[in-house]
């Protein structure tokens, strides 16, 4: 079976030992894990196992949807919808699929709410640092000065079209796309397959928890790991109809003058963000959790504190650089 085909497996206890969290399945029940690779990462859907459950049709339907979403969102394929925007939208308005347009509206909203610390119009900046296809290197001051980025160059119109105000700017939805896909998969599970309990994760940093596998009202148990001490649990959360997103520079960085410069770039100055070792966010949707974890990683404790105080349902788990234990904001 190819890596593009879905697989299913009965599992118990820990169902993910990679990345920034452990997903702890209830010990008292078996679960089915549906696995596939997409968007350059591993995806899983964890369902409590019942004899009448037919996991293969569910898996195929879920991952057909995931393929369609990848064909919209990825910048690694020239025929994707976002790649089309980046080629055409500086020449005139481009029509956008309704679901994707709503995602772009959310991007614009969170950009404003976080004082620009979240910005999805940084595709050219990501390329300048070599975090797109490499090689990774600190760009020269001239290269950085010539690079165009920032949501201020993006115009969303009421007729559901998109226009770039200046050539050279590029959208990259890597900081919110996996979360958006998880939200869409969760909606499909509930509407088409009437699934009321599931846990979905995309890669090592994004997950969405549906329902309550224990039946006690507490939800799915998730352990957030320390970014470097891989066997250390920083914080345990219980998620029910909530999402968790984590941002850190653990895996992608550049060694420069004795420092590690991470891949999460600060759109306010064009340089890798610093000050926070990891930022995890619990939010109502996975798209929100992904975007806000990036924003808080960039903007730091004060931004997270303010945002969480103003938005019910959002909790941040931040580990400042040099700190031994995390700050919990918004509980």
C-alpha positions in Angstrom: 0.0 0.0 0.0 1.4 3.4 -0.9 1.9 6.2 1.5 -0.9 8.0 -0.2 -3.4 5.3 0.8 -5.3 5.5 4.1 -4.5 2.8 6.7 -6.4 1.7 9.8 -5.1 0.1 13.0 -6.6 -0.7 16.4 -4.5 1.0 19.1 -4.7 1.9 22.8 -3.0 4.2 25.3 -0.6 6.6 23.6 -1.5 7.1 19.9 1.2 9.7 19.0 4.7 9.8 20.5 6.1 12.4 18.1 5.9 16.2 17.9 4.8 18.6 20.6 2.1 16.5 22.3 1.0 13.0 23.3 -2.6 12.0 22.5 -3.7 9.7 25.3 -6.4 7.3 24.2 -8.8 6.0 27.0 -7.5 2.8 28.5 -11.0 1.4 28.9 -11.8 1.4 25.2 -10.1 0.4 22.0 -9.7 3.0 19.2 -9.2 2.9 15.5 -6.4 5.0 14.0 -6.8 6.1 10.4 -3.5 7.2 9.0 -2.3 8.9 5.8 0.4 11.2 4.7 -0.5 14.6 3.1 0.7 18.2 3.0 4.2 16.8 3.7 3.2 15.4 7.1 1.4 12.6 8.8 -2.3 12.8 9.5 -4.4 10.7 11.8 -8.0 10.3 12.8 -8.6 8.4 16.0 -12.1 7.0 16.6 -13.5 4.9 19.4 -13.9 1.4 17.9 -17.3 -0.1 17.5 -18.1 -3.3 15.7 -20.5 -1.6 13.3 -17.8 1.0 12.4 -16.4 0.5 8.9 -13.1 2.6 9.1 -11.9 2.1 5.5 -14.8 4.0 3.8 -14.5 6.8 6.4 -10.8 7.0 5.8 -11.1 7.2 2.0 -13.7 9.9 2.2 -11.7 11.9 4.7 -8.5 11.8 2.7 -10.2 12.5 -0.6 -11.3 15.7 1.1 -7.8 16.3 2.4 -6.4 15.9 -1.1 -8.8 18.6 -2.4 -7.8 20.9 0.4 -4.1 20.4 -0.3 -4.7 21.2 -3.9 -6.1 24.6 -2.7 -3.7 25.5 0.0 -0.2 24.2 -0.8 2.5 26.5 -2.3 4.6 23.5 -3.2 2.4 22.8 -6.3 2.1 25.2 -9.2 -1.5 24.2 -9.9 -2.8 25.0 -6.4 -5.3 27.8 -5.8 -2.9 29.7 -3.6 -0.1 29.4 -6.2 -2.5 30.8 -8.8 -3.2 33.8 -6.5 0.6 34.4 -6.2 0.9 34.4 -10.0 -2.2 36.3 -11.0 -3.6 38.5 -8.2 -1.1 41.4 -8.7 -2.5 41.8 -12.3 -6.2 42.0 -11.2 -8.9 40.5 -9.0 -9.0 36.7 -8.8 -12.1 34.7 -7.8 -11.8 32.6 -4.6 -13.7 29.5 -3.6 -16.1 30.3 -0.8 -14.5 28.2 1.9 -11.1 29.5 1.1 -12.4 33.0 1.0 -13.7 32.6 4.6 -10.3 31.3 5.6 -8.7 34.5 4.2 -11.2 36.6 6.1 -10.2 34.8 9.3 -6.5 35.4 8.4 -7.3 39.1 8.0 -9.2 39.2 11.3 -6.5 37.6 13.3 -3.8 39.7 11.6 -5.6 42.8 12.9 -6.4 41.4 16.4 -2.7 40.5 17.0 -1.2 43.8 15.8 0.3 42.1 12.8 2.1 39.3 14.7 0.2 36.8 12.5 0.6 37.5 8.8 0.0 35.0 6.0 1.4 37.3 3.3 5.0 36.3 4.1 5.7 33.8 1.3 8.4 35.9 -0.3 10.0 36.4 3.1 10.0 32.7 3.8 11.7 32.1 0.5 14.3 34.8 1.3 15.4 32.9 4.4 15.4 29.5 2.6 12.6 28.0 4.6 10.7 27.2 1.4 12.9 24.9 -0.6 16.3 26.0 0.7 19.1 26.5 1.1 18.5 28.0 4.5 20.7 31.0 5.1 20.5 34.5 6.6 19.6 36.9 3.8 21.7 39.9 3.1 20.4 43.3 4.1 19.9 44.1 0.4 17.9 40.9 -0.2 15.7 41.6 2.8 15.2 45.2 1.7 14.1 44.0 -1.7 11.6 41.4 -0.4 8.0 42.4 -0.3 5.7 41.0 2.4 2.8 41.9 4.6 -1.0 41.6 4.7 -1.3 45.4 4.0 -0.7 44.5 0.4 -3.7 42.1 0.2 -7.2 43.2 -0.7 -10.3 41.0 -0.1 -13.3 42.3 -1.9 -17.0 41.8 -1.3 -17.5 40.0 -4.6 -15.3 37.2 -3.2 -12.3 38.2 -5.1 -8.7 38.7 -4.0 -6.2 41.3 -5.3 -2.6 42.0 -4.5 -1.8 45.7 -4.3 1.8 45.2 -5.4 3.8 42.7 -7.4 6.1 40.4 -5.5 3.9 39.7 -2.4 3.0 36.1 -1.9 0.5 34.3 0.4 1.7 31.2 2.3 -0.9 29.6 4.5 1.5 27.2 6.2 0.7 28.7 9.7 -3.0 28.1 9.4 -3.7 25.6 6.6 -3.4 22.4 8.6 -5.7 23.7 11.2 -8.3 24.7 8.5 -8.0 21.3 7.0 -8.6 19.7 10.5 -11.8 21.8 10.9 -13.1 20.7 7.5 -12.4 17.1 8.3 -14.1 17.3 11.6 -17.2 18.9 9.9 -17.3 16.1 7.4 -17.1 13.4 10.1 -20.0 14.9 11.9 -22.3 15.7 9.0 -21.7 12.8 6.6 -20.7 10.0 9.0 -22.5 11.1 12.2 -19.3 10.7 14.2 -19.6 12.4 17.6 -16.3 11.4 19.1 -12.9 11.6 17.4 -9.5 13.1 17.6 -7.7 14.4 14.5 -4.2 15.6 14.1 -2.1 16.9 11.3 1.6 16.6 11.7 3.3 17.3 15.0 1.7 20.5 16.0 -2.1 20.7 15.2 -5.0 18.7 16.6 -8.8 18.9 16.9 -10.7 17.0 19.6 -14.4 16.1 19.1 -16.7 14.8 21.8 -15.9 12.8 24.9 -14.4 9.3 24.7 -14.6 8.7 28.5 -18.2 9.7 28.8 -17.5 11.8 31.9 -17.6 15.2 30.3 -13.9 15.8 30.4 -12.9 15.1 26.8 -9.6 13.8 25.3 -6.5 13.9 27.4 -3.5 15.6 25.7 0.0 16.2 27.1 2.0 19.2 25.8 5.7 18.3 25.7 8.7 20.5 26.5 10.2 21.6 23.1 13.7 20.1 23.8 13.2 17.8 26.8 11.2 15.3 24.8 10.2 13.1 27.7 9.0 16.0 29.8 5.3 16.9 30.0 4.9 20.7 30.5 1.1 20.7 30.8 -1.8 18.3 30.5 -5.1 19.5 29.0 -8.5 17.9 28.4 -10.1 18.9 25.1 -13.7 18.6 24.1 -14.8 20.2 20.9 -11.7 22.3 21.0 -8.4 22.5 19.1 -4.7 22.8 20.1 -2.0 24.3 18.1 1.7 24.6 19.0 4.5 26.8 17.5 8.2 26.3 18.2 11.5 26.3 16.4 12.5 22.9 17.5 12.9 21.2 14.1 13.6 24.0 11.6 16.3 26.6 12.2 19.5 28.2 10.9 22.8 28.1 12.9 24.1 31.7 12.8 26.9 33.2 14.9 26.5 30.7 17.6 22.7 31.1 17.7 19.7 29.1 16.4 17.4 31.2 14.3 14.1 29.5 14.0 11.7 29.3 11.0 8.9 31.3 12.6 9.5 34.7 11.2 8.4 38.0 12.8 6.5 39.9 10.1 7.1 43.2 11.8 10.8 43.1 11.1 11.5 40.1 8.8 13.7 38.2 11.2 13.1 35.0 13.2 11.0 35.6 16.3 12.7 35.3 19.7 11.8 35.3 23.3 9.4 32.4 23.4 10.6 28.8 23.3 7.1 27.3 22.5 3.6 28.6 22.3 0.5 26.4 22.5 -3.0 27.6 22.2 -6.4 26.0 22.9 -9.2 27.6 20.8 -12.6 26.7 19.5 -11.3 25.8 16.0 -8.0 24.4 14.8 -7.5 27.3 12.3 -7.7 29.7 15.2 -5.4 27.6 17.4 -2.7 27.3 14.7 -2.8 31.0 13.8 -2.8 32.2 17.4 0.1 29.9 18.4 2.1 31.6 15.7 1.0 35.0 16.8 1.9 34.4 20.4 5.2 32.9 19.6 6.0 36.1 17.7 4.3 38.6 20.0 5.1 37.1 23.3 3.5 37.0 26.7 1.9 40.5 26.8 0.1 39.9 23.5 -1.1 36.5 24.6 -2.3 37.9 28.0 -4.2 40.7 26.3 -5.8 38.5 23.6 -6.8 35.7 26.1 -8.4 38.3 28.4 -10.5 39.7 25.5 -11.5 36.4 23.9 -13.4 33.8 25.8 -12.5 30.2 24.9 -8.8 30.9 24.2 -6.1 29.6 26.5 -2.3 30.0 25.9 0.5 27.8 27.3 3.7 29.7 26.8 7.2 28.7 27.7 9.5 31.9 27.6 13.1 31.3 26.6 15.1 30.4 29.7 12.0 29.6 31.8 11.7 26.3 33.6 7.9 26.1 33.5 5.2 27.5 31.3 2.8 30.4 31.8 -0.9 29.5 31.5 -3.0 32.4 30.3 -6.8 32.6 29.8 -8.0 29.7 31.9 
